[in-house]
Amino acid sequence: MSSRALAITTGLIGGLYMFAQYALARFNDMQERLLRDRVARENLRRRFLQNQEDCNFTIMALLPTLATQIFEEMDVESISHALREQNKKPEPAAPPAVSEQTGPKPEIVPDQPASDEEKASAATHPQSTDMPQEPSHGENLATDAPPEPVSAEAEPTVPVNEEERRATKLRLWNEIKHTSFERTFTTLYTLVFLSLQIHVQLNLLGRRSYMTALEQQSKRDALGKTQQDGNYVEEPHYIELHGDGTDDTVRGDASADERLSQDTEKKYLTSSYWFLHRGWREVAAYVRRAVHEEVDGMPLKTMLTFSHFEALVERIRDRVERCADNTGVVWAAPNGFRGILLPESERDEMQMLQDAGALESENPAMTPSLRALLDETKDYIDSPDFASVFAASCHQVFSLFLHHIASSYGVRASEVRRTDKPLLLAKVLPLVSQQAQVALNATPNDYVTAIVEGRELRALSVLMYTAWDEGLGW
């Protein structure tokens, strides 16, 4: 009986020991797995944040290319300079010389100092460095009549008559009115388009880079485990990336660069050339039509309160972003956003790569991997998520634009605008035009920051970066 009890006791103790060892092993495995998961999440977070920093840097690097073209085609400063030249009064004609045969020789008298009237006429009008002086309430837009001739027989000294000068000045003022709004609105929209395109491109490339890193890590872990067990068997252990793997020259020991070649990445990134040199002009055309429809019949002496200015901005935005039947469709272009950001046909794609200098004779122009990247980019651009992020980003940049204009009105965002002081439209124009300079040339750039820090764009970036089902051949 004692031996049976001893056996039972020994069995129980042995079972408890084995159970404890099993539980300890499971606990250690769980701890190791949690540690690996935490390291993996931190690595993913670090890579994602670095990728967003790369997006911001790329946007700022491409802004000068966009700014040069916009300022050349919408040169408000040159129009303002031409208007200031028109505002200069012509110099009076010199008095005719007295002939010696027409009368007695005049007495020689010492020179007299200039009179107060002559000193006043010699002083020219002060000129603004940015925009011409706005017209006052009591004067016409094309004033400054030429001085009267000295005599009836004297030749006119003014190269053009007063009516032509008035018409020229009125035309220049109207050009300033239209171009100021066109340039600033085009700038804000192109900032949104460029920011979204860069985020789509770099997040798709970042996801592929991360998956390649996981592939390499999984191969190293599998190799170490088989060598540790002493039964090493070489097996194909890899994660197949999106596409048919044309860039994968070697399976098994292929490096990260071989999964997506540098040539493919270069060609894919140069697809932004289309928007930087062609797509933004389509945006400018939509803005130009909307601005002309809204401000064409608005006199320069129109008094605008800040509330009226806000309403004007909203009306222009509605004409640009929504279709004619007002169904709420954002940017109702013939091809939507896609035709602005990327070429539609393969012929245009080849022309884009050639113009961007991305074609090399030893490499094919369009590889399957590049085709897969472009197609996936178009899918995201056509998605409702992209349209939602675009609308939110436009709201952010135009809210910042109105905030800058409000400070010139003396209006604070937190106060009720009951004492909204009116300003002449001619005085508002330089404020509007200046914001294009701020949005394209300022460093740090508040407009770019407002876009890239938007929650909607960050959410779309996370969605693209973690779309494992699209990044894997599952």
C-alpha positions in Angstrom: 0.0 0.0 0.0 2.8 2.3 0.8 4.5 1.6 -2.5 1.3 2.4 -4.4 0.9 5.6 -2.6 4.5 6.5 -3.3 4.0 5.8 -6.9 0.9 7.9 -7.0 2.7 10.7 -5.3 5.6 10.5 -7.6 3.4 10.5 -10.6 1.5 13.5 -9.3 4.7 15.4 -8.6 6.1 14.4 -12.0 2.9 15.5 -13.7 2.9 18.8 -11.9 6.5 19.4 -12.8 5.9 18.7 -16.5 2.8 20.9 -16.4 4.8 23.6 -14.8 7.6 23.3 -17.4 5.0 23.3 -20.2 3.3 26.4 -18.7 6.6 28.1 -18.3 7.6 27.4 -21.9 4.2 28.7 -23.1 4.7 31.8 -21.0 8.1 32.4 -22.3 6.8 31.9 -25.9 4.0 34.4 -25.2 6.5 36.9 -23.8 8.8 36.5 -26.8 5.9 36.8 -29.2 4.6 40.0 -27.4 8.1 41.4 -27.5 8.4 40.6 -31.2 5.0 42.2 -31.9 5.9 45.3 -29.9 9.2 45.6 -31.8 7.4 45.0 -35.1 4.7 47.7 -34.3 7.4 50.2 -33.3 9.4 49.4 -36.5 6.2 49.9 -38.5 5.4 53.2 -36.7 8.9 54.5 -37.2 8.9 53.6 -40.9 5.5 55.2 -41.4 6.5 58.4 -39.7 9.7 58.6 -41.7 7.7 58.1 -44.8 5.4 61.0 -44.0 8.5 63.2 -43.4 9.8 62.2 -46.8 6.4 63.2 -48.3 6.7 66.7 -46.7 10.3 67.1 -47.9 9.3 66.1 -51.5 6.4 68.5 -51.6 8.7 71.4 -50.5 11.3 70.3 -53.1 8.8 70.4 -55.9 7.1 73.7 -55.0 9.7 75.9 -56.9 8.9 74.1 -60.1 5.3 74.9 -59.7 5.8 78.4 -58.5 8.0 79.4 -61.5 5.3 78.5 -64.0 2.4 80.0 -62.0 4.1 83.3 -61.5 5.2 83.5 -65.1 1.7 82.9 -66.5 -0.2 84.9 -63.8 2.2 87.8 -63.4 0.2 90.3 -61.3 3.3 92.3 -60.5 4.0 93.1 -64.1 0.5 94.3 -64.7 0.7 96.5 -61.5 4.0 98.0 -62.8 2.3 98.8 -66.2 -0.6 100.4 -64.3 1.8 102.6 -62.3 3.5 103.7 -65.5 0.1 104.8 -66.8 -0.6 106.7 -63.6 2.5 108.9 -64.2 1.5 112.3 -65.5 3.2 113.4 -68.7 5.8 116.1 -68.4 4.7 119.6 -69.5 6.0 120.8 -72.8 8.9 123.4 -72.8 7.8 127.0 -73.6 8.6 128.1 -77.2 11.8 130.1 -77.7 11.5 133.8 -78.3 12.9 134.9 -81.7 15.2 137.9 -81.9 13.3 139.3 -84.9 9.9 139.4 -83.1 10.7 142.1 -80.6 13.3 144.0 -78.8 16.1 142.3 -77.0 14.9 141.4 -73.5 16.7 142.6 -70.4 19.1 140.3 -68.7 17.9 139.6 -65.2 19.3 137.2 -62.6 17.8 133.8 -62.2 14.9 133.7 -59.9 14.3 130.8 -57.5 11.5 128.4 -58.4 8.1 129.2 -57.1 6.1 127.1 -54.8 3.8 126.0 -57.6 6.8 124.9 -59.7 8.3 122.9 -56.9 5.0 121.1 -56.3 4.6 120.2 -59.9 8.1 118.8 -60.0 7.3 116.3 -57.3 6.1 113.0 -58.7 3.4 110.7 -57.2 4.7 108.1 -54.7 4.7 104.6 -56.2 3.8 101.5 -54.3 6.2 98.5 -54.4 3.5 95.9 -54.7 0.2 97.2 -56.2 -0.9 100.5 -57.6 -2.9 102.9 -55.4 -6.5 102.0 -55.3 -9.0 104.5 -56.8 -10.7 106.8 -54.4 -14.5 107.4 -54.0 -14.6 110.6 -55.9 -12.3 110.0 -58.9 -12.6 107.9 -62.0 -10.4 104.8 -62.5 -8.5 106.5 -65.3 -7.9 110.1 -64.2 -4.8 112.4 -64.6 -5.7 114.5 -67.6 -2.7 115.8 -69.6 -1.6 119.4 -69.1 -3.1 122.1 -71.4 -0.9 123.1 -74.4 1.1 126.3 -74.2 -0.5 127.8 -77.3 -2.9 127.0 -79.9 -0.2 126.4 -82.4 1.9 124.1 -80.2 2.2 120.4 -81.1 0.6 118.0 -78.6 3.2 116.3 -76.3 1.0 113.4 -75.0 1.5 110.3 -77.2 -2.0 109.1 -76.6 -5.2 110.9 -75.9 -7.0 110.8 -72.6 -9.7 108.4 -73.6 -7.1 105.8 -74.6 -5.3 106.3 -71.3 -8.5 105.8 -69.4 -9.3 102.6 -71.4 -5.8 101.2 -70.8 -5.9 101.8 -67.1 -9.4 100.3 -66.8 -8.2 97.2 -68.7 -5.1 96.9 -66.5 -7.3 97.2 -63.3 -9.6 94.4 -64.6 -6.6 92.2 -65.4 -5.3 92.7 -61.9 -8.7 91.9 -60.5 -9.0 88.6 -62.4 -5.4 87.5 -62.1 -5.2 88.1 -58.4 -8.0 85.7 -57.7 -6.9 83.3 -60.4 -3.4 83.0 -59.2 -4.2 82.5 -55.5 -7.0 80.0 -56.1 -4.9 78.1 -58.6 -2.0 78.0 -56.1 -4.2 76.6 -53.3 -5.8 73.9 -55.4 -2.4 72.8 -56.9 -1.0 72.6 -53.4 -3.7 70.2 -52.5 -3.3 68.1 -55.6 0.5 67.9 -55.3 0.3 67.0 -51.6 -2.2 64.2 -52.2 -0.3 62.8 -55.2 3.0 62.7 -53.4 1.4 61.0 -50.4 -0.2 58.3 -52.6 3.1 57.6 -54.4 5.4 57.5 -51.4 3.0 55.5 -49.2 2.7 52.9 -52.0 6.4 52.6 -52.3 6.9 52.7 -48.5 4.5 49.8 -48.1 6.4 47.7 -50.7 9.7 48.6 -49.0 8.3 47.5 -45.7 7.0 44.2 -47.1 10.4 43.5 -48.7 12.1 44.1 -45.3 9.6 41.6 -43.7 10.5 39.1 -46.4 14.2 39.4 -45.8 13.6 39.1 -42.0 11.4 36.0 -42.4 14.0 34.3 -44.5 16.8 35.1 -42.0 14.6 33.7 -39.1 13.7 30.6 -41.1 17.4 30.0 -41.9 18.5 30.5 -38.3 15.8 28.1 -37.1 16.7 25.3 -39.5 20.4 25.6 -38.7 19.7 25.5 -35.0 17.6 22.4 -35.4 20.4 20.7 -37.4 18.2 19.7 -40.3 18.8 22.7 -42.7 16.7 22.4 -45.8 16.7 25.3 -48.3 13.1 26.2 -48.9 11.7 29.2 -50.9 10.5 31.4 -48.0 9.4 34.8 -49.3 6.5 37.1 -49.5 5.5 37.8 -53.1 4.9 41.5 -53.7 2.0 43.0 -55.7 2.3 42.5 -59.4 3.7 39.6 -61.3 7.2 39.9 -59.9 9.0 40.9 -63.1 11.5 42.8 -61.1 12.2 39.7 -59.0 15.3 38.4 -60.9 16.2 35.8 -58.3 13.9 34.1 -55.8 15.2 33.1 -52.4 18.4 35.3 -52.1 17.1 38.3 -54.0 17.9 41.6 -52.3 15.4 44.3 -51.5 16.4 46.4 -54.5 15.7 43.5 -56.8 12.1 43.2 -55.6 11.4 46.7 -57.0 14.2 48.0 -59.1 15.6 51.5 -58.8 14.7 52.1 -62.4 11.0 51.3 -61.7 10.9 53.5 -58.7 12.5 56.4 -60.7 10.0 56.1 -63.5 7.1 55.9 -61.0 8.2 58.9 -59.1 8.6 61.0 -62.3 4.9 60.5 -63.0 4.5 63.7 -60.9 6.0 65.4 -63.9 2.6 65.2 -65.6 0.9 67.4 -63.0 3.8 69.7 -62.5 3.9 70.7 -66.2 0.5 69.9 -67.6 -2.1 68.9 -65.0 -1.9 72.2 -63.0 -2.8 74.1 -66.2 -6.1 72.2 -66.3 -6.7 73.3 -62.8 -5.9 76.9 -63.7 -8.4 76.7 -66.6 -11.3 75.6 -64.2 -10.3 78.4 -61.8 -10.2 81.0 -64.6 -13.7 80.2 -65.8 -15.1 80.3 -62.2 -13.3 83.6 -61.4 -14.6 85.3 -64.6 -18.1 84.2 -63.9 -18.1 85.6 -60.4 -16.0 88.8 -60.5 -16.3 89.9 -64.1 -19.2 92.3 -63.4 -17.9 93.4 -60.0 -16.7 97.0 -60.1 -13.4 97.9 -58.5 -15.2 100.3 -56.1 -17.4 97.6 -54.7 -17.3 97.7 -50.9 -16.7 94.3 -49.4 -17.1 93.3 -45.8 -15.3 90.2 -44.7 -18.6 88.3 -44.7 -19.1 89.3 -48.3 -15.6 88.2 -49.1 -16.2 84.8 -47.5 -19.3 84.4 -49.6 -17.4 85.3 -52.7 -14.7 82.7 -52.0 -17.4 80.0 -51.4 -19.1 80.9 -54.7 -15.9 80.6 -56.6 -15.1 77.3 -54.9 -18.5 75.9 -55.7 -18.1 76.7 -59.4 -14.7 75.1 -59.5 -15.3 72.0 -57.4 -18.9 71.0 -58.2 -20.8 70.1 -61.3 -23.4 72.3 -63.0 -26.4 70.5 -61.6 -25.1 71.0 -58.0 -25.3 67.3 -57.1 -22.4 67.6 -54.7 -19.9 65.8 -56.9 -16.4 67.0 -56.0 -14.4 68.3 -59.0 -16.7 67.2 -61.8 -14.0 67.2 -64.5 -14.4 64.9 -67.5 -11.9 62.5 -66.0 -12.2 63.6 -62.4 -9.0 63.8 -60.5 -7.2 61.2 -62.5 -6.8 63.2 -65.7 -5.2 66.0 -63.8 -2.7 63.9 -61.9 -1.8 61.2 -64.4 -1.9 60.6 -68.1 -4.7 58.5 -69.4 -3.2 56.8 -72.4 0.0 54.7 -72.8 1.1 57.2 -75.5 0.9 60.0 -73.0 2.7 57.9 -70.4 5.6 57.3 -72.8 5.7 61.0 -73.6 5.7 61.9 -70.0 8.6 59.5 -69.2 10.5 60.9 -72.2 9.9 64.6 -71.3 11.0 63.8 -67.7 14.2 62.2 -68.8 13.3 58.8 -67.2 13.8 56.6 -70.3 17.0 54.6 -70.7 17.9 52.6 -73.7 19.0 49.5 -71.8 15.7 49.3 -69.8 12.2 48.7 -71.1 10.0 51.8 -70.9 7.0 50.1 -69.2 7.6 47.1 -67.0 4.8 45.1 -65.4 5.8 46.4 -61.9 5.6 50.0 -63.1 2.2 49.2 -64.7 1.0 47.7 -61.5 2.1 50.8 -59.5 0.4 53.2 -61.9 -2.8 51.2 -62.0 -3.0 51.0 -58.2 -2.3 54.8 -58.0 -5.2 55.4 -60.4 -7.5 53.1 -58.3 -6.8 55.2 -55.2 -7.3 58.5 -57.1 -10.7 57.3 -58.3 -11.8 56.1 -54.9 -14.3 57.9 -52.7 -11.7 58.1 -50.0 -9.5 60.3 -52.2 -12.4 62.6 -53.0 -13.2 62.9 -49.3 -9.6 63.8 -48.4 -9.4 66.3 -51.3 -12.5 68.1 -50.0 -11.2 68.2 -46.4 -7.8 69.5 -47.6 -9.4 72.2 -49.7 -11.4 73.2 -46.6 -8.2 73.5 -44.6 -6.2 75.6 -47.0 -9.1 78.0 -47.8 -9.9 78.3 -44.1 -6.2 79.4 -43.6 -6.5 81.7 -46.5 -9.6 83.4 -45.0 -7.8 83.6 -41.7 -5.0 85.6 -43.3 -7.4 87.9 -45.1 -9.4 88.4 -41.9 -6.4 89.9 -40.1 -6.3 92.7 -42.7 -10.0 93.4 -42.0 -9.2 93.6 -38.3 -11.5 90.6 -37.7 -10.7 87.8 -35.2 -12.0 84.3 -35.8 -13.4 84.1 -32.2 -15.5 87.2 -32.3 -18.9 87.9 -33.8 -18.4 90.0 -36.9 -21.1 92.6 -36.2 -18.8 95.6 -36.8 -17.4 94.3 -40.1 -15.6 97.2 -41.7 -15.9 97.3 -45.5 -13.0 97.6 -47.8 -12.8 98.5 -51.5 -12.3 95.6 -53.8 -9.3 97.4 -55.2 -7.8 97.4 -51.8 -8.6 93.7 -51.2 -6.8 92.6 -54.4 -3.2 93.0 -53.1 -4.2 91.0 -50.0 -5.5 88.2 -52.2 -2.5 88.3 -54.5 0.0 88.2 -51.7 -1.3 84.9 -50.4 0.0 83.1 -53.6 3.5 84.3 -52.7 3.1 83.1 -49.1 1.7 79.7 -50.2 4.5 79.0 -52.7 7.6 80.7 -51.3 7.2 80.8 -47.5 9.4 78.6 -45.4 8.1 77.1 -43.1 4.9 76.8 -45.2 1.7 77.1 -43.2 -0.4 76.0 -46.2 1.5 72.8 -46.7 1.5 72.1 -43.0 -2.3 72.5 -42.9 -2.7 69.9 -45.6 -0.2 67.3 -44.4 -1.3 67.5 -40.8 -5.0 66.9 -41.7 -6.5 63.9 -40.1 -8.1 62.8 -43.3 -4.9 62.7 -45.2 -3.1 60.9 -42.4 -5.9 58.3 -42.3 -5.6 57.7 -46.0 -1.8 57.4 -45.7 -2.3 54.7 -43.0 -4.9 52.9 -45.1 -2.5 52.8 -48.1 0.6 51.9 -46.0 -1.1 49.0 -44.2 -3.0 47.5 -47.2 -1.3 44.1 -46.8 -3.9 42.3 -49.0 -2.9 44.6 -51.9 0.8 44.4 -51.1 0.9 40.6 -51.1 0.0 38.0 -53.6 -2.7 36.4 -51.4 
